[in-house]
Amino acid sequence: MASCCQGHLYRARVRQLLPEPAEIDPGAAHAHASRPAPADRPWVLLNMVASIDGATAVDGVSGGLGGPADQAVFGAIRAAVDVILVAAGTARAESYGPPRTSESRQADRLARGQRAKPRMALVTRSLDLDATTSLFTEATEAPLIFTTDDAPPDRLHSFDGLAEVVSMGQHGVDLRRALSHLHAEGARTVLVEGGPSLNGQLTEAGLVDEVNLSLSPLLVGGDSARMVHSEQAAPLPMALAHLWEQDGLLFARYCRG
């Protein structure tokens, strides 16, 4: 998911079904949700949109699955976290740019003791990212790039002055180390926006604390990947924290049981 909620959606409300019926402001709800960070890393939350048959993309991107209500909830979750973590492949496919955080949300974040905008962080072994895109050239804070010791040396210099590149392993990015690095930098919440392989690595390592799933009322078919893909199953019990509905979409928040 890469599109950002526009300012006029900031105060959009949704209908809460559980734990009790109510009208909810997604921005306020996510800003004040309990997310107790572990002692050595930030609280990690996944956010994905999927069709009712489990597709996470249509023609390679997620935009066709959502709508205004999904954008509002997506923007509310982004506005609540310290760091947005995404795999390079997802950043390329979804044409990621820097977070477009409204002035109202920036003021709310500053009042909560956060940076005005969440910081972007990317995971890539190959450094196969275009340093000329807005993700880097228009960022108010240089994105973090987590890569490996054997990343192509000629690619490293492409990001001089545009990103902070940090090695987190020899042949693959050690995600636990990356999260510890973010924790040391002061991050208490990290939002992971995929793709499925990154979600799967975090799940296998037991590093997921929360899942936000937007369920779109579409039957898609095709061969789209599930929201979590990993080499082996790693069941992690989760408890339903809330269930919202708007325009036929369901918004479920699950937290570690």
C-alpha positions as CSV (number, residue, x, y, z in Angstrom):
1,M,0.0,0.0,0.0
2,A,1.6,3.2,-1.1
3,S,-1.0,5.9,-1.7
4,C,-1.4,8.5,1.0
5,C,-4.6,9.8,2.5
6,Q,-5.4,13.4,1.5
7,G,-6.0,16.1,4.0
8,H,-9.8,16.2,3.5
9,L,-10.0,12.5,4.6
10,Y,-8.3,13.2,7.9
11,R,-11.5,13.5,9.9
12,A,-13.3,10.7,8.0
13,R,-15.2,8.4,10.4
14,V,-15.9,4.7,10.2
15,R,-18.5,2.5,11.8
16,Q,-17.0,0.3,14.6
17,L,-18.6,-3.2,14.9
18,L,-16.4,-4.6,17.7
19,P,-15.6,-4.4,20.5
20,E,-18.8,-2.3,20.7
21,P,-20.8,-0.4,18.1
22,A,-19.6,3.2,17.8
23,E,-18.6,5.9,15.3
24,I,-14.8,6.1,15.2
25,D,-12.3,8.7,14.0
26,P,-9.5,6.5,12.6
27,G,-6.9,9.1,13.2
28,A,-7.7,9.5,16.9
29,A,-8.1,5.8,17.4
30,H,-4.8,4.8,15.9
31,A,-2.9,7.7,17.5
32,H,-4.0,6.6,21.0
33,A,-4.0,2.8,20.5
34,S,-1.9,0.9,23.0
35,R,1.4,-0.3,21.4
36,P,3.8,-1.3,24.3
37,A,7.2,-1.6,22.7
38,P,9.4,-4.6,23.8
39,A,12.5,-3.7,25.7
40,D,15.0,-4.2,22.8
41,R,13.0,-3.3,19.7
42,P,10.0,-1.2,18.5
43,W,6.5,-2.5,18.3
44,V,6.0,-3.9,14.8
45,L,2.7,-3.7,12.9
46,L,1.8,-4.9,9.5
47,N,-0.7,-3.1,7.3
48,M,-2.1,-4.7,4.2
49,V,-5.2,-4.6,2.0
50,A,-6.6,-7.9,0.5
51,S,-9.6,-9.0,-1.4
52,I,-12.1,-11.5,0.1
53,D,-10.2,-14.3,-1.7
54,G,-6.8,-13.2,-0.3
55,A,-5.3,-11.2,-3.3
56,T,-3.0,-8.4,-2.2
57,A,-2.7,-6.8,-5.6
58,V,-4.4,-6.3,-8.9
59,D,-2.1,-6.1,-11.9
60,G,0.8,-5.9,-9.5
61,V,-0.3,-3.0,-7.3
62,S,-2.6,-2.7,-4.3
63,G,-4.4,0.5,-5.3
64,G,-7.3,-1.2,-7.1
65,L,-8.3,-3.0,-3.9
66,G,-9.0,0.0,-1.7
67,G,-11.0,3.3,-1.9
68,P,-11.5,6.5,0.1
69,A,-12.2,4.7,3.4
70,D,-9.1,2.5,3.0
71,Q,-7.0,5.5,2.3
72,A,-8.3,7.3,5.4
73,V,-7.5,4.3,7.6
74,F,-4.1,3.8,5.9
75,G,-3.3,7.4,6.5
76,A,-4.3,7.2,10.1
77,I,-2.0,4.2,10.7
78,R,0.9,5.9,9.0
79,A,0.4,9.1,11.0
80,A,0.6,7.1,14.3
81,V,4.0,5.5,13.8
82,D,7.7,6.5,14.0
83,V,9.0,4.5,11.0
84,I,7.6,3.0,7.8
85,L,9.5,-0.1,6.7
86,V,9.1,-1.5,3.2
87,A,10.9,-3.9,0.9
88,A,12.6,-2.4,-2.1
89,G,10.5,-4.4,-4.5
90,T,7.3,-3.0,-3.1
91,A,8.7,0.5,-3.1
92,R,9.4,0.1,-6.9
93,A,6.1,-1.6,-7.8
94,E,4.0,0.9,-5.8
95,S,6.1,4.0,-6.9
96,Y,6.7,5.0,-3.3
97,G,7.4,8.7,-2.4
98,P,8.0,10.3,0.9
99,P,5.1,10.4,3.5
100,R,2.7,13.2,2.7
101,T,1.7,14.1,6.2
102,S,-0.8,16.9,6.5
103,E,0.0,20.0,8.7
104,S,-2.7,18.9,11.2
105,R,-1.2,15.5,11.6
106,Q,2.3,17.0,11.9
107,A,1.1,19.2,14.7
108,D,-0.5,16.2,16.4
109,R,2.7,14.1,16.1
110,L,4.8,16.9,17.5
111,A,2.4,17.2,20.4
112,R,2.9,13.5,21.1
113,G,6.7,13.9,21.1
114,Q,7.2,12.3,17.7
115,R,8.9,13.7,14.6
116,A,6.7,15.7,12.4
117,K,6.6,12.9,9.8
118,P,7.4,9.2,10.0
119,R,10.8,8.2,8.6
120,M,11.0,5.8,5.6
121,A,13.2,2.7,5.9
122,L,13.9,0.2,3.1
123,V,15.2,-3.3,3.0
124,T,17.3,-4.4,0.0
125,R,20.2,-6.7,-0.7
126,S,20.9,-5.4,-4.2
127,L,20.4,-1.6,-3.6
128,D,18.2,-1.8,-6.7
129,L,16.5,1.5,-6.0
130,D,16.3,4.6,-8.2
131,A,18.0,7.5,-6.3
132,T,16.4,10.0,-8.6
133,T,12.8,9.3,-7.5
134,S,10.9,11.5,-5.1
135,L,11.3,9.0,-2.3
136,F,14.8,10.3,-2.0
137,T,14.9,13.7,-3.7
138,E,11.8,15.1,-1.9
139,A,12.3,13.5,1.5
140,T,12.4,16.0,4.4
141,E,14.5,13.4,6.3
142,A,16.9,11.0,4.5
143,P,15.4,7.5,4.3
144,L,17.2,4.6,5.9
145,I,18.4,1.7,3.7
146,F,19.1,-1.6,5.3
147,T,21.3,-3.7,3.1
148,T,24.1,-6.3,3.3
149,D,27.9,-6.4,3.5
150,D,28.1,-7.7,-0.1
151,A,25.8,-5.0,-1.6
152,P,27.2,-3.7,-5.0
153,P,29.8,-1.1,-4.1
154,D,29.0,0.9,-7.2
155,R,25.4,1.3,-6.0
156,L,26.4,2.6,-2.6
157,H,27.6,6.0,-3.9
158,S,24.3,6.6,-5.7
159,F,22.7,7.4,-2.3
160,D,25.4,9.8,-1.0
161,G,23.6,12.7,0.6
162,L,20.2,11.1,-0.1
163,A,19.9,8.2,2.3
164,E,21.6,6.6,5.3
165,V,22.8,3.2,4.2
166,V,23.4,0.7,6.9
167,S,24.7,-2.9,6.5
168,M,22.7,-5.4,8.6
169,G,24.2,-8.8,7.6
170,Q,26.5,-10.5,5.1
171,H,24.2,-12.4,2.7
172,G,20.8,-11.1,3.9
173,V,19.4,-8.3,6.0
174,D,19.1,-9.3,9.7
175,L,15.7,-7.9,10.5
176,R,16.1,-8.3,14.3
177,R,19.3,-6.2,14.1
178,A,17.6,-3.6,11.9
179,L,14.8,-3.3,14.4
180,S,17.3,-2.9,17.2
181,H,19.0,-0.2,15.2
182,L,15.7,1.7,14.9
183,H,15.1,1.2,18.6
184,A,18.4,2.8,19.4
185,E,17.5,5.7,17.1
186,G,14.4,6.3,19.3
187,A,11.7,4.5,17.3
188,R,9.0,2.9,19.3
189,T,6.6,1.9,16.5
190,V,7.5,0.5,13.1
191,L,4.8,0.1,10.4
192,V,5.7,-2.6,7.8
193,E,4.0,-2.2,4.4
194,G,5.3,-5.4,2.8
195,G,5.7,-7.0,0.5
196,P,4.7,-10.6,1.5
197,S,8.3,-11.9,1.7
198,L,9.3,-9.2,4.2
199,N,6.1,-9.8,6.2
200,G,7.0,-13.5,6.1
201,Q,10.5,-13.0,7.4
202,L,9.3,-11.0,10.3
203,T,6.6,-13.5,11.0
204,E,9.1,-16.4,11.0
205,A,11.3,-14.5,13.4
206,G,8.4,-13.8,15.8
207,L,8.8,-10.1,15.3
208,V,5.2,-9.1,14.5
209,D,3.1,-7.5,17.3
210,E,0.1,-6.3,15.3
211,V,-1.7,-6.8,12.0
212,N,-4.0,-4.3,10.4
213,L,-6.0,-6.0,7.5
214,S,-8.3,-4.0,5.2
215,L,-10.6,-6.6,3.6
216,S,-11.9,-5.3,0.3
217,P,-15.3,-6.6,-1.0
218,L,-13.8,-7.8,-4.3
219,L,-13.4,-11.3,-5.7
220,V,-10.1,-11.1,-7.7
221,G,-8.8,-14.5,-8.7
222,G,-5.5,-14.7,-10.4
223,D,-2.2,-15.6,-8.7
224,S,-1.6,-12.7,-6.4
225,A,0.5,-13.5,-3.4
226,R,-0.9,-13.8,0.1
227,M,0.0,-11.0,2.6
228,V,2.6,-13.2,4.3
229,H,4.9,-15.6,2.4
230,S,7.6,-17.6,4.1
231,E,9.6,-20.8,3.7
232,Q,7.8,-22.5,6.6
233,A,4.6,-22.0,8.6
234,A,5.1,-20.1,11.9
235,P,1.7,-19.8,13.5
236,L,1.4,-16.8,15.8
237,P,-1.7,-16.4,17.9
238,M,-3.4,-13.0,17.5
239,A,-6.4,-11.4,19.3
240,L,-8.9,-9.2,17.6
241,A,-8.6,-5.6,19.0
242,H,-11.2,-3.9,16.8
243,L,-13.4,-4.4,13.7
244,W,-14.6,-1.4,11.6
245,E,-16.7,-1.1,8.5
246,Q,-17.1,1.6,5.9
247,D,-18.2,1.4,2.2
248,G,-18.3,-2.4,2.4
249,L,-14.7,-2.7,3.5
250,L,-13.8,-4.3,6.8
251,F,-10.9,-3.0,8.9
252,A,-9.6,-5.6,11.4
253,R,-6.8,-4.9,13.9
254,Y,-5.2,-7.9,15.5
255,C,-2.6,-7.8,18.3
256,R,-0.3,-10.5,19.6
257,G,-2.3,-12.7,21.8
